Amino acid sequence: MQLARRGFILGGAALMSGCATAATRPVITTAQAQVPPVPAIQTGRPPELITSQLNSTRPLDPRGSVRKDLMDRALAALDIHKDRITQRDRMYLVDFKKFSGDERLYEVDLHGGAVTLMRTSHGRGSDPSHTGFAQQFSNTPDSYMSSVGAYATAGASHGAQQGPNVLLDGLEYTNNMARERAIIVHGADYADPAFLAREGKLGRSYGCFSVAHHDLPALRERMGEGRLLFAWA
């Protein structure tokens, strides 16, 4: 059963900055005031694996794992970018409002409704004080910041520095420099459970969506090409 798309219009917001030498440029900031308190992190349980069974009778996100406005924007993006998002079986969401130690990367099964949770890093330029919360976003090269908006996955690749990865194409003015900035999905030691247990939060990337090494192989295969990755704060 294909889930109904909601016709919400994406509200644009996010200026420029990026994933390699720290630069001071106009940026998009989140609620610009105090950094929220750091939540308690539980690392005892094993990470949830990407093995959920399809079930066409389940509603979308039955446990309410994804905040509503993020889900609504992502569903709207599926239709807005229908020429680039050719695979409609699943999509990937990133909630940059959440603490980096929380599970904030979601695989959403658009047929069965199940949501699988993982962790992902944000850019060091988005969190210069390393609080664990991303506070500003940009699309400018050499800014080390994360970018928000809709991406199309562009297939599995392998890089000399980061190894196995998933390429991304930014589809909006907030992230359309993704290829030039080498913004990808890749595994990183600073996104592994051992780092989280030791430091209490994930490390920061240069703007990439870094994930735990054990999550990457299945994620890389399932993301493939032509699926939506939508990041927002």
C-alpha positions as CSV (number, residue, x, y, z in Angstrom):
1,M,0.0,0.0,0.0
2,Q,1.5,3.3,-1.0
3,L,1.2,5.9,1.7
4,A,-0.6,9.1,0.8
5,R,1.7,12.1,0.1
6,R,1.0,15.3,1.9
7,G,1.0,18.5,0.0
8,F,2.9,20.6,2.4
9,I,5.2,23.2,0.8
10,L,8.8,23.2,1.9
11,G,9.8,26.3,3.7
12,G,13.2,27.3,2.5
13,A,15.9,28.4,4.9
14,A,19.6,27.9,5.0
15,L,22.3,30.1,3.5
16,M,25.8,29.1,2.6
17,S,28.8,27.2,4.1
18,G,30.3,23.8,3.8
19,C,32.6,20.8,4.3
20,A,36.2,21.6,4.3
21,T,38.2,24.7,5.6
22,A,36.4,26.7,8.3
23,A,35.2,30.0,6.8
24,T,32.9,32.7,8.2
25,R,30.0,33.2,5.8
26,P,26.3,34.0,6.2
27,V,24.6,31.0,7.7
28,I,21.3,29.7,8.8
29,T,21.0,29.4,12.6
30,T,18.5,27.4,14.7
31,A,16.6,29.1,17.5
32,Q,19.7,31.1,18.1
33,A,19.8,31.3,21.8
34,Q,20.6,28.8,24.4
35,V,21.9,25.3,23.5
36,P,19.5,22.7,24.9
37,P,20.7,20.6,27.8
38,V,22.6,17.5,26.9
39,P,20.3,14.4,27.3
40,A,21.4,11.2,29.0
41,I,22.7,8.7,26.5
42,Q,22.0,5.0,26.7
43,T,24.6,2.9,24.9
44,G,24.0,-0.4,26.6
45,R,21.6,-1.8,24.0
46,P,22.8,-2.8,20.6
47,P,21.9,-0.5,17.7
48,E,18.8,-1.3,15.8
49,L,19.5,-3.2,12.6
50,I,18.1,-2.3,9.2
51,T,16.1,-5.5,8.9
52,S,12.5,-4.5,9.5
53,Q,9.9,-6.7,7.7
54,L,7.5,-4.9,5.4
55,N,3.9,-4.8,6.6
56,S,1.4,-3.1,4.4
57,T,-1.2,-2.8,7.2
58,R,1.0,-0.6,9.4
59,P,0.6,3.2,9.4
60,L,3.5,5.4,8.6
61,D,5.8,5.7,11.6
62,P,3.5,3.9,14.1
63,R,5.7,4.7,17.1
64,G,5.9,8.4,16.3
65,S,9.7,8.3,16.1
66,V,9.9,11.3,13.6
67,R,8.6,14.7,14.5
68,K,5.6,15.7,12.5
69,D,7.0,18.8,10.7
70,L,10.1,16.8,9.5
71,M,7.9,14.0,8.2
72,D,5.5,16.5,6.4
73,R,8.4,18.3,4.7
74,A,10.0,15.1,3.6
75,L,6.7,13.8,2.1
76,A,6.3,17.1,0.3
77,A,9.8,16.8,-1.0
78,L,9.1,13.4,-2.5
79,D,6.6,15.1,-4.8
80,I,8.4,18.4,-5.4
81,H,11.5,16.5,-6.6
82,K,9.7,13.6,-8.2
83,D,11.9,13.8,-11.3
84,R,15.0,13.1,-9.3
85,I,13.5,10.9,-6.5
86,T,12.7,7.9,-8.7
87,Q,12.6,5.2,-5.9
88,R,9.6,5.5,-3.6
89,D,10.0,2.4,-1.5
90,R,11.8,4.1,1.4
91,M,13.3,7.5,2.3
92,Y,15.9,8.8,4.8
93,L,15.4,11.7,7.2
94,V,17.9,13.5,9.5
95,D,16.6,15.5,12.4
96,F,19.3,18.1,13.2
97,K,17.3,19.5,16.1
98,K,18.3,16.4,18.1
99,F,21.5,15.8,20.1
100,S,24.2,14.0,18.1
101,G,24.2,11.1,20.6
102,D,20.6,10.4,19.8
103,E,19.3,8.3,17.0
104,R,18.3,11.0,14.5
105,L,18.8,9.3,11.1
106,Y,15.7,7.5,10.1
107,E,15.0,5.0,7.4
108,V,11.3,5.2,6.6
109,D,9.6,2.3,4.9
110,L,7.0,4.0,2.6
111,H,5.1,0.8,1.9
112,G,5.0,-0.8,5.4
113,G,5.4,2.3,7.6
114,A,8.2,1.0,9.8
115,V,11.0,3.4,10.8
116,T,14.5,2.3,11.6
117,L,16.7,4.5,13.8
118,M,20.4,5.2,13.5
119,R,22.9,7.9,14.5
120,T,24.7,10.4,12.3
121,S,27.2,13.2,12.8
122,H,26.9,16.9,11.9
123,G,29.6,19.2,10.6
124,R,32.1,20.8,12.9
125,G,31.3,24.2,11.5
126,S,27.7,23.7,12.5
127,D,28.7,23.1,16.1
128,P,32.0,25.0,16.7
129,S,31.9,24.6,20.5
130,H,31.2,20.9,20.1
131,T,28.1,21.0,22.3
132,G,26.5,18.0,20.4
133,F,23.8,20.2,18.9
134,A,24.0,21.6,15.3
135,Q,23.3,25.3,15.5
136,Q,24.0,26.7,12.0
137,F,23.9,25.4,8.5
138,S,25.4,26.4,5.2
139,N,26.1,25.4,1.6
140,T,29.4,27.2,1.1
141,P,32.5,25.2,0.3
142,D,35.2,25.0,3.0
143,S,32.9,25.9,5.9
144,Y,32.7,22.4,7.5
145,M,29.0,23.0,8.0
146,S,26.1,20.6,7.5
147,S,23.5,21.5,4.8
148,V,19.8,21.1,5.1
149,G,17.2,20.3,2.5
150,A,16.4,17.5,0.0
151,Y,19.1,15.2,-1.4
152,A,18.9,12.4,-4.0
153,T,21.1,9.4,-3.3
154,A,23.4,8.9,-6.2
155,G,24.6,5.4,-5.6
156,A,27.4,3.5,-3.8
157,S,31.0,4.7,-4.3
158,H,34.4,4.3,-2.7
159,G,36.8,7.1,-1.9
160,A,40.5,7.1,-1.2
161,Q,40.0,8.9,2.2
162,Q,36.6,7.8,3.5
163,G,36.4,4.4,1.9
164,P,32.9,3.0,1.1
165,N,30.2,5.7,0.9
166,V,27.0,6.8,-0.7
167,L,27.1,9.8,-3.1
168,L,24.5,12.6,-2.7
169,D,23.1,15.3,-5.0
170,G,21.7,18.3,-3.3
171,L,18.4,19.4,-4.9
172,E,17.9,22.8,-3.3
173,Y,19.7,26.1,-3.0
174,T,20.5,25.1,0.6
175,N,22.6,22.1,-0.5
176,N,23.2,22.1,-4.3
177,M,26.9,22.3,-3.7
178,A,27.0,18.8,-2.2
179,R,29.0,17.2,-5.0
180,E,31.6,20.1,-5.0
181,R,31.8,19.9,-1.2
182,A,32.1,16.0,-1.3
183,I,29.1,15.7,1.1
184,I,28.5,12.0,1.3
185,V,27.3,9.2,3.7
186,H,30.3,7.3,5.1
187,G,31.4,5.4,8.1
188,A,33.6,7.0,10.8
189,D,35.2,6.0,14.1
190,Y,33.7,9.1,15.7
191,A,30.2,7.9,14.9
192,D,30.8,4.4,16.4
193,P,29.1,3.3,19.7
194,A,32.5,3.1,21.4
195,F,33.2,6.8,20.8
196,L,29.7,7.7,22.0
197,A,30.2,5.7,25.2
198,R,33.5,7.4,25.9
199,E,32.7,11.0,24.9
200,G,29.0,11.2,25.5
201,K,28.3,12.5,22.0
202,L,29.4,11.8,18.5
203,G,32.4,13.5,16.9
204,R,31.9,16.0,14.1
205,S,32.4,15.6,10.3
206,Y,33.4,18.1,7.6
207,G,29.7,18.4,6.7
208,C,29.1,14.7,5.7
209,F,26.5,12.4,7.2
210,S,28.9,10.1,9.0
211,V,27.5,6.9,10.5
212,A,28.8,4.0,12.6
213,H,30.9,1.5,10.6
214,H,28.5,-1.4,11.4
215,D,25.5,0.6,10.0
216,L,27.2,1.6,6.7
217,P,27.2,-1.7,4.7
218,A,23.4,-2.3,4.9
219,L,22.7,1.4,4.7
220,R,24.9,1.8,1.6
221,E,23.1,-1.0,-0.2
222,R,19.6,0.1,0.7
223,M,20.1,3.8,0.0
224,G,21.2,3.0,-3.6
225,E,20.3,5.6,-6.2
226,G,17.3,7.8,-6.6
227,R,16.0,7.8,-3.0
228,L,15.3,10.9,-0.9
229,L,17.5,11.9,2.0
230,F,15.9,14.9,3.7
231,A,17.8,16.8,6.5
232,W,16.2,19.6,8.5
233,A,16.5,21.4,11.9
